[in-house]
Structures are given as structure tokens and as C-alpha cells.
Amino acid sequence: MIEIKNKQDFLDTVKTLSFHYAKTYTDKAPHEYAMADEDAKVLEIIRALNRFIQEYYDEVELFWNKEYKVVFVDGHKYWQVGDWQITRFLNRNWDYKNKDGTTNSSITDSYRGS
């Protein structure tokens, strides 16, 4: 089992995944996703990353009237997708934290409608 203990572990692990642009959400929620099809190793990585977000982070954002736990790492916002024990996805966009702690979504917003 992969154990992720901190943001550096998260970053090192997430860099092993391939992300795909979610074309169907361009207008309302531009983002990318990593998905485990039939690859057991990718599934293990995605679940470990989601577990880290769910168990170690209390930052919550409301999106379409649903709460999601999020983590900001290296110029991206990642959010959990369902229970880490059963999920097959990891989502991210290009939001990041400003020095004052506010969220900067200008890059993500630039993808809307493109």
C-alpha cells in the first residue's frame, strides 16, 4: 500500500499519473482528471492520493452544492472524488493559493468556454 505523509510525497506521487482534460466540463468547471482503467498500480496511486486528501486535509470547498475536500500543491488544486477506498478518479484544476491565503482561479477561469 502506498503511504503519502505530506505534500512533497503527494507531489512526487501525483507526477507519476497522466491527466486528461475534461472536455465536457469546459464551460462550467474546467479541469483535468486521472483515471484508473484496468491498471492496478494506477488505481493504487489514485486511491492513495484521494486518501491523503480525505484523511489529512480539512479544507473544504462547495461546488454545485456539494462539499469536496481539496489540497493545493504545486500550482494545482486537487480534490477527492468519492470514498478513497472505491474511487477510480482524481481531479485537478489550475487554482492555487496566493501569499495571503486566498484562492487564485485566474488560470482555471481562462479555460472556460475554450
Buried (B, 14 or more C-beta within 10 A) or exposed (E): EBEBEEBEBBEEBBEEBEBEEBEEBBEEBBBBBBBBEEEEEBBEBBBBBBBBBBEBBEBEEEEEEEEBBBBBBEEBBBBBBEEBEEBBBBBBBBBBBEEEEEBBBEBBEEBEEE
